[in-house]
Amino acid sequence: MLSLSNFHSCQIVEWNQPSIKDIAYFIKFYDCYKFAEDLASGLLYMKAASSFWDDEGTLQSDPSDTRSCRCIGINSNRPIYCLYTVYRNDCADTKILIKNQVLKDFTHNYPQNVQMVLLDAQKFLEKFELHLSKNNLTAYAGIVKYNKSDIQDRYLLQIHREYLTFLFKHQKFSHQNEFRIQLNKPCKLEDVPLSDLNPQFQKIYLEDHVPFKRYVPHVEEIGNLRENGVAKLFTYSDLVAAKNSYILSLT
């Protein structure tokens, strides 16, 4: 039902289906060329787990889904990295089918601006594992589960909160096919400038002198991903439009 891979530093959560062995590629989508170049150079920009709860609105999406609610505060300061997953059976004749909604989600509804970094999944995970071991770091990773809360999920979270909380997501996001990595080191905190606070919190800040903090995005440098064919860059011009989707040719 659930197991951890034999990677030493990056422990990968394995569900029955799908399996990590079924993954051929990861894709990271950007709407900015610089970020794509940074990833190809080995820079992983990671946000704190708590920011994903805010962005995705998981608690509001389904009142009956209490998995995240029960785990608020568990590793909320841990850096998270998300990747789009391409399974082996999604690749036909060196072509990958990508849904329109995926590009819209990751480019703020402007798919024509998309910059894509295609990562060989096995090579990327091996390089990430090597980086962690060299720097005495550890991480958890795994394929995100998209479904409604059930007894089995609640049981798993009860006994494995430290490495499962970030792998559950509401089913309305299932088209995102995510693989997530959680680095086991905290993001740093910084003071929130007054100008970044909404009027309600500005009033509290000015009247009560209550400081507001936020987590600083974490950057992990794992080494050049262009070496040994780990990463390849593609743009919107490399895509061919199809019905409700796009086709990315790898040749």
C-alpha positions in Angstrom: 0.0 0.0 0.0 2.8 2.5 1.0 6.5 2.2 1.1 9.7 4.3 0.9 12.3 3.9 -1.8 15.8 2.8 -1.1 17.3 6.2 -1.9 19.3 7.2 1.1 18.9 10.9 1.3 15.7 11.4 -0.8 13.1 9.1 0.5 10.4 8.6 -2.2 6.9 7.6 -1.1 5.6 4.8 -3.2 1.9 4.1 -3.7 0.6 1.0 -5.3 -0.4 2.9 -8.4 1.1 4.8 -10.1 4.8 3.9 -9.4 7.9 6.0 -9.6 9.2 3.4 -12.1 6.4 4.5 -14.5 7.7 8.0 -14.8 9.7 8.9 -17.9 10.0 12.7 -17.6 9.3 15.7 -15.4 8.3 19.1 -16.9 8.6 22.4 -15.2 6.5 25.2 -16.7 7.3 28.9 -16.5 6.1 32.1 -18.1 9.6 33.6 -17.9 12.7 32.5 -19.8 15.1 33.4 -17.0 13.5 30.9 -14.6 13.7 28.2 -17.2 17.4 29.0 -17.7 18.0 29.0 -13.9 16.5 25.5 -13.6 18.7 24.2 -16.4 21.6 25.7 -14.6 20.6 23.7 -11.4 18.7 26.3 -9.4 15.6 25.0 -7.7 13.3 27.8 -6.4 11.2 26.3 -3.6 8.3 27.8 -1.6 7.3 27.0 1.9 4.6 24.4 2.3 2.2 26.9 3.9 2.2 29.1 0.8 0.8 26.1 -1.2 -2.1 25.8 1.2 -2.8 29.5 0.6 -2.4 29.4 -3.2 -4.4 26.2 -3.7 -7.2 27.0 -1.3 -7.4 23.3 -0.4 -9.4 23.9 2.8 -12.1 25.9 0.9 -12.4 23.5 -2.1 -14.2 20.8 -0.2 -15.6 21.1 3.3 -15.6 17.4 3.8 -11.9 17.1 3.0 -10.2 17.5 6.4 -6.8 16.0 5.6 -4.9 19.3 5.2 -6.8 20.9 8.1 -5.6 18.2 10.5 -2.1 18.7 9.4 -1.8 22.5 9.4 1.5 23.4 11.1 3.1 20.0 10.2 6.3 21.0 8.3 4.6 24.3 7.2 8.1 25.9 6.9 9.6 23.1 4.7 10.5 24.1 1.1 8.4 22.3 -1.5 9.3 21.8 -5.2 6.6 20.7 -7.7 7.1 19.1 -11.1 4.6 17.9 -13.8 4.8 14.2 -14.3 5.0 12.4 -17.7 4.4 8.7 -17.4 5.9 6.2 -19.9 2.5 5.3 -21.3 1.9 9.1 -22.0 4.7 9.1 -24.5 3.8 7.9 -28.0 6.4 8.1 -30.8 8.5 10.5 -28.8 5.5 12.8 -28.4 3.9 14.1 -25.2 0.3 15.3 -24.9 -0.2 18.2 -22.5 -3.7 19.5 -21.6 -4.6 23.1 -22.3 -5.5 23.6 -18.6 -2.0 22.6 -17.5 -0.4 25.4 -19.5 -3.0 27.9 -18.3 -2.5 26.9 -14.7 1.3 27.4 -14.8 1.4 30.5 -17.1 -1.4 32.6 -15.5 -3.7 31.9 -18.5 -1.1 33.0 -21.1 0.1 29.6 -22.6 1.8 31.4 -25.5 4.4 32.6 -22.9 5.3 29.2 -21.8 8.9 28.1 -21.2 9.3 24.4 -20.5 12.2 22.5 -19.0 12.0 18.7 -19.7 13.9 16.6 -17.2 14.8 13.0 -17.6 13.2 11.7 -14.4 15.7 9.1 -13.4 18.7 11.2 -14.1 17.2 14.2 -12.3 16.4 12.1 -9.2 19.9 10.6 -9.2 21.5 14.0 -9.4 19.2 15.4 -6.7 20.1 12.4 -4.5 23.8 12.9 -5.0 23.5 16.6 -4.1 21.6 15.8 -0.9 24.1 13.2 0.2 27.1 15.5 -0.5 25.6 18.3 1.6 24.2 16.2 4.4 20.6 17.0 3.5 17.5 14.8 3.4 14.2 15.1 1.6 10.9 13.3 1.0 9.3 13.1 -2.4 6.4 11.4 -4.2 3.5 11.4 -6.6 0.6 13.6 -5.4 -2.7 11.8 -4.7 -5.8 13.6 -6.0 -8.9 12.2 -4.4 -11.5 12.8 -1.8 -10.7 12.1 1.8 -11.3 8.5 2.9 -10.6 6.3 5.9 -7.4 5.0 4.4 -6.0 8.5 3.7 -6.9 9.7 7.2 -5.2 6.7 8.7 -2.0 7.2 6.7 -1.8 10.9 7.6 -2.3 10.0 11.3 0.8 7.9 11.4 2.9 9.4 8.6 2.2 13.1 8.9 5.9 14.2 8.6 6.2 13.0 5.0 2.6 12.6 3.6 1.0 16.0 4.3 2.4 17.6 1.1 1.3 14.7 -1.1 -2.4 15.1 -0.8 -4.4 17.5 -3.0 -8.0 18.0 -4.0 -9.1 16.1 -7.1 -10.0 19.3 -9.0 -6.2 19.7 -9.5 -5.7 16.2 -10.8 -4.8 17.4 -14.4 -1.6 18.9 -12.9 0.0 15.4 -12.5 2.4 16.6 -9.8 5.5 15.1 -8.3 6.5 16.9 -5.2 9.8 17.2 -3.2 9.9 18.4 0.4 13.3 19.4 1.6 13.9 18.7 5.3 15.2 22.1 6.3 13.2 25.2 7.2 12.7 28.2 5.1 14.0 31.4 6.6 11.6 34.1 8.0 11.6 37.7 7.0 9.6 40.8 8.2 6.7 41.6 5.9 7.0 45.3 4.7 4.0 47.5 5.6 3.2 48.1 2.0 2.7 44.3 1.4 0.1 44.0 4.1 -3.6 44.4 3.4 -5.4 47.4 5.2 -6.6 45.3 8.1 -3.2 44.0 9.0 -1.6 47.5 8.3 -3.9 48.8 11.0 -2.9 46.1 13.5 0.8 46.7 12.6 0.5 50.5 13.2 -1.7 50.4 16.3 -0.3 47.4 18.2 3.2 47.2 16.6 2.7 43.5 16.0 5.3 42.3 13.5 4.3 40.1 10.6 6.6 37.4 9.2 6.6 35.4 6.1 8.8 32.6 4.7 11.5 33.4 2.2 11.5 31.2 -0.8 14.4 28.8 -0.6 16.9 28.3 -3.4 18.8 24.9 -3.7 21.7 24.7 -6.2 22.1 21.1 -7.3 24.5 21.6 -10.3 24.2 22.1 -14.1 21.3 20.0 -15.4 22.3 20.4 -19.0 25.1 17.9 -18.4 24.5 14.3 -19.3 21.1 15.2 -20.9 19.3 15.7 -17.7 17.4 18.9 -18.9 16.2 20.2 -22.3 14.5 23.5 -22.9 11.4 24.0 -25.1 9.1 27.0 -25.8 5.6 27.5 -27.1 6.8 27.3 -30.7 7.8 23.7 -30.0 4.1 22.8 -29.3 1.5 21.7 -31.9 -2.1 22.5 -31.0 -4.6 19.6 -30.7 -8.1 19.2 -29.4 -8.1 20.7 -25.8 -4.4 20.0 -25.6 -0.9 20.5 -27.1 1.6 18.0 -28.4 5.3 18.4 -27.6 7.6 16.5 -29.9 10.9 15.4 -28.4 12.7 15.0 -31.7 
